[in-house]
Amino acid sequence: MKLSEIKSKLKTLDTIAFQLPNGTLVPNHFHVTEVGKISKHFIDCGGTVRTENVANFQLWEADDYDHRLHPEKLLNIIELSEKVLQIEDLEIEVEYQGDTIGKYGLDFNGEHFLLTTKLTDCLAKDKCGIPETKLKLSDLQQEAAPSCAPGSGCC
């Protein structure tokens, strides 16, 4: 989800809720303690120099149970961050404290903002000898069908 998308969603909401990938909600007394831009300048294992930029939100739970972050307040924080930090319409990455700081993507299901899992990946598979094989479900079904047909002896 990009900044423009969350701003559009926030304008339609009365309350904000973030849902973790396991389905539980971030406690409703959370705060967004940071909105910023993170730039990553790196070299991958194949020697290619790369740059990635994301808008970053940091969610934090406080012992302050009497205050809730309302959509218009978060919208104001985002707009101020865009102006002061000159943040473009970037993809959003969310940091949230679990056993360690987790990084999540962001989506919306019509009711809650969804913290989506992110995965690491090799960006130079062709240069470091990792074959990029893609299996088709239809190939697996064709292979599996004859071996488990009645009378095939698979059972």
PLY file of the C-alpha trace (Angstrom):
ply
format ascii 1.0
element vertex 155
property float x
property float y
property float z
element edge 154
property int vertex1
property int vertex2
end_header
0.00 0.00 0.00
1.25 3.46 -0.89
0.94 6.64 1.14
-1.78 7.97 -1.17
-3.83 4.82 -0.53
-3.65 4.95 3.26
-4.53 8.65 3.20
-7.59 7.88 1.10
-8.66 5.04 3.45
-8.12 7.14 6.59
-10.58 9.75 5.28
-13.36 7.12 5.34
-12.70 5.59 8.78
-13.98 6.40 12.27
-11.33 4.24 13.99
-8.00 2.69 13.07
-7.12 -0.96 13.60
-4.05 -2.89 12.51
-4.26 -6.67 12.17
-1.24 -8.95 12.42
-0.72 -11.80 9.93
-1.94 -14.32 12.55
-5.30 -12.50 12.73
-4.89 -10.77 16.10
-5.31 -7.04 16.33
-2.62 -4.68 17.53
-4.00 -3.39 20.87
-6.14 -0.33 20.20
-4.02 1.87 22.48
-1.11 1.77 20.00
0.67 4.90 18.83
2.38 5.62 15.54
5.66 6.88 16.97
7.42 7.49 13.66
6.54 8.23 10.07
9.59 8.53 7.90
11.44 7.66 4.75
13.96 4.84 4.77
16.48 4.65 1.95
18.46 1.46 1.49
21.52 1.64 -0.77
23.12 -1.77 -1.16
24.91 -4.21 -3.40
23.40 -7.62 -4.01
25.33 -10.89 -4.13
25.65 -10.55 -7.92
27.41 -7.19 -7.66
24.48 -4.99 -8.71
24.13 -1.73 -6.79
20.53 -1.07 -5.79
18.47 1.55 -3.99
15.12 1.01 -2.29
12.96 3.67 -0.64
9.94 3.07 1.59
7.73 5.15 3.81
8.07 3.75 7.32
5.53 3.67 10.13
6.52 2.50 13.58
3.69 1.16 15.75
4.22 1.13 19.50
2.10 0.03 22.41
2.16 2.30 25.42
0.63 1.91 28.84
-1.56 4.86 27.92
-4.98 3.23 27.67
-6.95 6.49 27.64
-5.82 7.88 24.29
-6.49 6.41 20.90
-5.01 7.44 17.59
-7.84 8.70 15.41
-7.75 8.58 11.60
-7.61 12.36 11.18
-4.61 12.59 13.56
-2.67 9.92 11.63
-3.61 11.65 8.37
-2.17 14.92 9.74
1.04 13.14 10.83
1.44 11.58 7.36
0.83 14.86 5.56
3.29 16.73 7.79
5.89 14.00 7.21
5.41 14.20 3.43
5.91 17.96 3.51
8.81 18.22 5.95
10.71 15.10 4.86
9.75 15.41 1.17
8.41 11.86 1.08
7.08 10.75 -2.29
4.12 8.41 -2.76
6.10 5.39 -1.57
5.15 1.88 -0.51
4.62 1.65 3.25
6.61 -0.61 5.52
5.40 -1.00 9.11
7.62 -1.80 12.08
5.97 -3.47 15.06
7.49 -4.97 18.19
7.00 -8.70 18.63
9.79 -10.90 19.98
11.96 -8.50 17.98
11.12 -5.63 15.66
9.16 -7.07 12.75
8.84 -5.44 9.35
5.55 -5.78 7.52
3.90 -4.67 4.33
0.50 -2.99 4.55
-2.86 -3.82 3.01
-6.50 -3.03 3.81
-9.48 -5.40 3.98
-12.23 -2.76 4.14
-12.22 -2.70 7.94
-8.65 -3.13 9.23
-5.19 -2.30 7.99
-3.44 -5.64 7.51
0.21 -6.10 8.43
1.41 -8.46 5.71
4.44 -10.70 5.88
7.60 -9.79 4.02
10.18 -12.29 2.81
13.85 -12.10 2.02
14.98 -13.08 -1.46
18.11 -13.41 -3.53
18.06 -10.67 -6.17
20.81 -12.22 -8.30
19.80 -15.90 -8.58
21.18 -16.03 -12.11
24.64 -14.89 -10.92
25.02 -17.04 -7.84
23.94 -20.37 -9.29
20.47 -20.68 -7.78
18.11 -22.05 -10.40
14.81 -20.24 -10.64
12.42 -23.11 -11.24
8.73 -22.52 -11.36
6.37 -25.42 -10.94
2.95 -25.37 -12.49
0.11 -26.81 -10.45
-1.15 -28.58 -13.57
2.23 -30.39 -13.91
2.01 -31.62 -10.33
-1.55 -32.82 -10.80
-0.61 -34.71 -13.98
2.32 -36.39 -12.23
0.28 -37.26 -9.15
-2.80 -38.54 -10.97
-1.39 -41.74 -12.52
0.58 -42.74 -9.44
-2.50 -42.72 -7.22
-5.04 -44.06 -9.66
-7.16 -47.03 -8.56
-5.11 -50.19 -8.90
-1.80 -48.30 -9.21
-0.49 -49.73 -5.95
0.12 -46.35 -4.33
-1.84 -47.28 -1.22
0 1
1 2
2 3
3 4
4 5
5 6
6 7
7 8
8 9
9 10
10 11
11 12
12 13
13 14
14 15
15 16
16 17
17 18
18 19
19 20
20 21
21 22
22 23
23 24
24 25
25 26
26 27
27 28
28 29
29 30
30 31
31 32
32 33
33 34
34 35
35 36
36 37
37 38
38 39
39 40
40 41
41 42
42 43
43 44
44 45
45 46
46 47
47 48
48 49
49 50
50 51
51 52
52 53
53 54
54 55
55 56
56 57
57 58
58 59
59 60
60 61
61 62
62 63
63 64
64 65
65 66
66 67
67 68
68 69
69 70
70 71
71 72
72 73
73 74
74 75
75 76
76 77
77 78
78 79
79 80
80 81
81 82
82 83
83 84
84 85
85 86
86 87
87 88
88 89
89 90
90 91
91 92
92 93
93 94
94 95
95 96
96 97
97 98
98 99
99 100
100 101
101 102
102 103
103 104
104 105
105 106
106 107
107 108
108 109
109 110
110 111
111 112
112 113
113 114
114 115
115 116
116 117
117 118
118 119
119 120
120 121
121 122
122 123
123 124
124 125
125 126
126 127
127 128
128 129
129 130
130 131
131 132
132 133
133 134
134 135
135 136
136 137
137 138
138 139
139 140
140 141
141 142
142 143
143 144
144 145
145 146
146 147
147 148
148 149
149 150
150 151
151 152
152 153
153 154
